[in-house]
Amino acid sequence: MSLALVASPRPMPPARPDRTEPPPSDSPPFAEWSRRIRRGDARAFEALFRELHPALVGFAGTLAESREAADDLVQEAFVRVWERRARLDPARSVRALLYQTVRNLGLNRIRDRSTRQDKLDGLAADAPPPVITPDALAEAAGTGDRLRAWVAALPDRQREAIRLTRFEGLSHDEAAEVMGVSPRTVNNHLVRALRTLRERLDRFDPPTA
């Protein structure tokens, strides 16, 4: 009597992952919000406002004389974006657009407050960095205070590039759009600024052998 051989079933290949859904991301959907705002979606505009308002107020504080004035700048920037929503380009960064609008509004207000032509001319040029004395630095409580003092002493464009990319988290392309320069120019400003900050750090906190 012959024995029938029963073939064991082949293992099934693992199921392929469903690629119809994009991977989860913690990044705010700025491009999607921009498309929806362009169509007049107030909820998307509100979401954009909640996401960027605190950071924009902090940025505006470098251009305004008070917290209230900084908040006014940001409110006006959002109003302008909403009023011109039909012209939004989803291919452009709406975050960079808001930073650029706040920056331009702040600079315009500074110019409006100026009563002398020489002050207006000075705003258009990079002012020489103020001198930070060792005594002033000695009064700082720690490295964080020193760093803020050193950043404040940088030339205008270097300081702006540092703040936008390191403090506000903008990409080089976004910072370039805000500043009205090329990404390469932003990178050049960053290289010079970081070199200066490194030299100051080494001078006051020399590396140990």
C-alpha positions in Angstrom: 0.0 0.0 0.0 1.5 3.3 -1.1 1.4 6.3 1.2 0.2 9.5 -0.3 2.5 12.5 0.3 0.7 15.5 1.6 2.4 18.7 0.6 2.6 21.2 3.4 1.1 24.5 2.5 3.5 27.2 1.4 3.9 30.2 3.8 2.0 33.2 2.5 4.2 36.2 1.7 3.8 39.1 4.0 1.2 41.6 3.0 2.6 44.7 1.4 2.0 47.8 3.4 -0.8 50.1 2.2 1.0 53.0 0.5 -2.2 54.9 -0.3 -1.8 56.9 3.0 1.1 59.2 3.5 3.3 58.6 6.5 2.3 60.5 9.6 4.0 63.9 10.1 4.2 66.3 13.0 4.9 69.2 10.7 2.1 71.7 10.3 0.5 71.4 6.8 1.3 74.9 5.6 0.9 74.1 1.9 -2.5 72.6 2.5 -3.6 75.5 4.7 -2.4 77.9 2.0 -4.6 76.1 -0.7 -7.6 76.1 1.6 -7.2 79.8 2.6 -7.0 80.7 -1.1 -10.4 79.2 -1.4 -11.7 81.2 1.5 -11.5 78.5 4.2 -11.7 80.4 7.5 -10.9 77.3 9.6 -7.6 76.8 7.8 -6.8 80.5 8.4 -7.6 80.1 12.1 -5.3 77.1 12.3 -2.5 79.0 10.6 -3.0 81.9 13.0 -2.8 79.6 16.1 0.3 77.9 14.8 2.4 80.9 13.9 1.0 83.8 16.1 3.3 83.2 19.1 6.5 82.9 17.1 5.6 85.9 14.9 5.0 88.1 17.9 8.4 87.2 19.2 10.0 88.0 15.9 8.0 91.3 15.7 9.4 92.2 19.1 12.7 92.8 17.5 11.1 95.5 15.4 8.5 97.1 17.7 8.9 99.2 20.8 6.5 97.1 23.0 4.7 93.8 23.2 1.4 95.5 22.2 3.0 97.0 19.2 4.5 93.7 18.2 1.1 92.0 18.4 -0.4 94.8 16.3 2.2 94.1 13.6 1.3 90.4 13.5 -2.4 91.1 13.5 -2.0 93.5 10.6 0.1 90.9 8.7 -2.6 88.2 9.1 -5.3 90.7 8.0 -3.3 91.5 4.8 -2.8 87.8 4.0 -6.5 87.1 4.4 -7.5 90.2 2.3 -5.1 89.0 -0.5 -5.8 85.3 -0.1 -6.9 85.0 -3.7 -3.3 85.7 -4.7 -1.7 83.1 -2.5 0.6 80.8 -4.3 0.6 77.3 -2.7 4.0 76.7 -4.2 5.4 79.4 -2.0 5.9 79.2 1.8 3.0 81.0 3.5 5.1 81.0 6.7 7.8 82.9 4.9 5.2 85.3 3.5 4.0 86.1 7.0 7.5 86.7 8.3 8.2 88.9 5.4 5.0 90.9 5.9 5.7 91.4 9.6 9.3 92.5 8.8 8.2 95.0 6.1 5.4 96.4 8.3 7.9 96.8 11.2 10.5 98.5 9.1 7.8 100.8 7.7 6.7 101.8 11.1 10.3 102.5 12.2 10.7 104.7 9.1 7.4 106.5 9.9 8.6 107.3 13.4 11.9 108.7 12.1 11.9 112.5 11.8 15.4 113.0 10.4 16.6 112.0 7.0 19.9 110.8 8.3 18.1 108.3 10.5 16.2 107.1 7.4 19.4 106.7 5.5 20.9 104.7 8.4 18.1 102.2 8.3 19.0 101.2 4.8 22.6 100.4 5.6 24.2 97.9 7.9 25.2 99.7 11.0 28.6 98.8 12.6 28.2 96.4 15.5 28.2 98.0 18.9 31.1 97.4 21.1 30.5 94.8 23.9 32.9 95.5 26.8 34.2 92.7 29.0 32.5 94.5 32.0 29.2 94.2 30.3 29.7 90.6 29.6 30.9 90.0 33.1 27.5 91.1 34.3 25.7 88.5 32.3 24.4 85.6 34.3 25.5 82.8 32.0 26.3 81.7 28.4 22.6 82.2 27.3 22.8 85.9 28.3 26.2 86.3 26.7 24.9 84.7 23.5 22.0 87.0 23.3 24.3 90.0 23.7 26.7 88.7 21.1 23.8 88.1 18.6 22.5 91.6 19.3 26.0 93.0 18.4 26.1 91.4 15.0 25.6 93.5 11.8 22.0 93.8 10.9 21.8 91.2 8.1 23.9 88.6 10.0 21.7 89.1 13.0 18.5 88.7 10.9 19.8 85.6 9.3 20.7 84.0 12.7 17.3 84.9 14.2 15.3 83.6 11.2 17.1 80.3 10.8 18.3 79.5 14.3 15.6 81.0 16.5 12.5 81.0 14.3 13.3 77.7 12.6 12.9 78.9 9.0 14.8 77.2 6.2 17.4 79.0 4.2 15.0 79.4 1.3 12.3 80.8 3.6 14.8 83.2 5.2 16.0 84.3 1.8 12.4 85.1 0.8 11.9 87.1 4.0 15.1 89.0 3.7 14.8 89.6 -0.1 18.1 87.9 -0.9 19.3 84.6 -2.3 19.7 81.5 -0.2 23.4 81.6 -0.9 23.5 85.1 0.6 21.7 83.9 3.6 24.3 81.2 4.0 27.1 83.7 3.7 25.6 85.8 6.4 25.3 82.8 8.6 28.9 81.7 8.1 30.2 85.1 9.1 27.9 85.3 12.0 28.7 81.9 13.4 32.4 82.5 12.9 32.1 85.7 15.0 30.1 84.0 17.7 32.6 81.1 17.9 35.5 83.6 18.2 33.7 85.4 21.1 32.9 82.1 22.8 36.5 81.0 22.5 37.7 84.3 23.8 35.6 84.2 27.0 35.4 80.4 27.4 38.7 79.1 25.9 38.7 75.4 25.3 40.7 73.3 27.7 43.6 71.2 26.5 
